[in-house]
Amino acid sequence: MIKHLFKLIWNKKKQNFLLMSEMLVSFLVIFAVFTLLVYYYNNYKKPMGFAYKDVWVVNYDNELDTKNTDSLNTYYETLRQSLKSMPEIKELSFSSDNTPFSQNTNSGSVFIKNKEVGGVNMYTAEDTYKDVLHMQLLSGRWFNKADAVAKYKPIIINNELKETLFGQGEAVGKLVADYDKKKMRIIGVVQGIKVKGDYAPAGYALYSRTDTGSFRWLGKILINVAPNANAAFEGHLYKTLANFMPSSNIEIEHLTQKRKETNYFAVVPMIVLSIVAFFLVVNVALGLFGVLWYNINKRRGEIGLRRAIGASGQSVSSQLVSESLILATLSLIVGAFFAVQFPLLNVFDLSAGIYLTAIILAVIFIYLLVLVCSLYPGKQAAAILPAVALHEE
């Protein structure tokens, strides 16, 4: 039976080649969609690593024009105490521009034993930074005032960078180097935080402590507010900042809103790709349905003869469905060959499990599509009466 089906397919190879090409392209597009979906899902189910709901971000321009570091520090310490005196503010921390859910990234490299790890997001944080974001410390400690006189620059890394540098080994106390080959000592490891939204990985992160000259270029304040902080308090906070820094452009943002915006831009590629895949799948479904319908009308004599010599309607229907599934299988074999190259070549630096899951889901989807599109034409073929079909011939 299988040999007979292959013979029928070969005899109509020109007609079937176009249909197989459509299935192949559909598989590759669906594979890309499922790869992105699985990638997003894997990232989404991982914990955020920090609390963002009651955190506001103040953007300001450093307007104090002075070369005196002590005057600069005194100026911003006065601002800190003024803000912390407000009952709605639990804690605050001056920060570098790459705050959570922002589009700013300060990327660098870390070196250890001639091994370079690039793409590390470099943060400058105060001693209160962890408390503002409620970050989870996995080992070691956070910064304190004693780090100002440390022999080597103290740093804190996230768990993702720790695993890349040391695997399952201990990281606290180890020395690494920056791009200028200056040694840095790891004093703590924190849970990675997804600063690019729910659907992006935490990536590599390295936190450095602010020093006496940091206020010259810092332009963000992370503020952890009480749950009852409302629009009235936001207005009061804005007036306080504007009065303290009259020439500065003040902007207050909420991390909850910034998270929504970041997630929206993350899913735009998924939406676009899904729309393309939808129209392509509809085109393939209509093409497959049309080809099977045409085959039924063209092969009415053959179907009638088979029915006349004793073939059941179920066997006729099964033949048409089997032909479609064989065509799909041939297309999927070629498509799977190309898809398997992605994990083998480590394309886009994604884990092999993501690609393999996407391949399996894409294969199942194509088989279901072909099965659904061939069932009704197969049912119509089974309903052909042998006497009517032979009479028409």
C-alpha positions, 0 to 999 in steps of 0.5 A: 500500500505504501509503495502504491502511494509513493508511486501515485505521488511520483506520477504527480511529482510536478504538482506535488512539488509546489505543495511540498515547497509550501509545506517546507516554507510553512514549517520553517516559518512555524519553526521560527515562531515556536522558537521565539515562543519557547524562548519567551516562555522560558524567560517569562517563567523565571523569577524577576529577581527584584520588586518593581511595583513600588519603585519610582525612577527620578531622572535629573540633570547634574546641574551643580558646576563645581570641581570640589568633590566635597561640595558635590557630595554635600549637595546631594547628601542634603537632597537625600536627607530631604527626600528621606524625610518624606514619610512616603519614601522608604528608601532611595539610591542614586544609580547609573543610567541603566536602571531596570526597564530602561533602554540604557545599557553600559556593557563591558567585559570581565577577564579571568585567567585569560578568559573574557566574558563580554556583554556584561551590564555594568551598574554603579550602585549605592549601599542602599541599591539592594534594599530599594529593589529588594534584590536577593543575595545568594552568597557573600554580602552587599556593599558597605562603607568599609569597601571605600578603603578596600585594596581591590575594587569590590564588586558584586555579580549576578548568578548568571555571570558567576556560573559562566566564570566559575561554574558550580564553584565558589565566587566570593573572594575571587579576583577578576579583572576589567578591560584595563586589567585592574583587579576586582574582588567579588564580595557577593552574588545576587539573583539575576534581575530581568531588567529588560522585561519579562520576556528577556533573560537577566543576562550578565550583570556586575555592580560597582560601588559609587565613589566620591566622584560618582555624583559628577555623572550620575543622573538617576534616583531609584525611590522605593515608595510606600503603597499609599503613595499617590499622584498628590505625593508625586506632585509634591516630590516633583516640586521638591526636586524642582526647587532643589534643582531649579535648572534641571529637567526633572522626570518621574517614572514608575517601574510598573509602567516602564515594565509594560512598555518594555514588554510591549516592544519585546513582543512586537517581533513576535506579533509581526512574525505571527501575522506572517505565519498566519497568512502563510499557513492559511495560504498553505491550507487553502492550497492543500484543500484545493489540490485535494478537491481537484484530485477528487474531481479528476480521479472520480473514475479511479475512485468509482472503479475502486469502490466498484471492485469492493473498496470501502469508503473508509479506505478511499478516504484513508488513501487521500489522507495518507497521500497528504501525510506522506507529502508532509513527511517528505517536506518535514524531513527536508525542513528538519534537516535545516532546522537541526543546523541551528542548535548544532551551529549554536545560532543566536546563542540559544540553548539546544533545548529551545530549538529541539522543542520548537522543531517538535512543536512545528512538526506536530503543527504541520501534521495537524494542519495537513490532517485537518485540511485532508479530512473533509476532501477525504470524506467527500471522496468516500461519499462518491457512489461507484455507479454514478462515477462510472456512469460519468466516465 
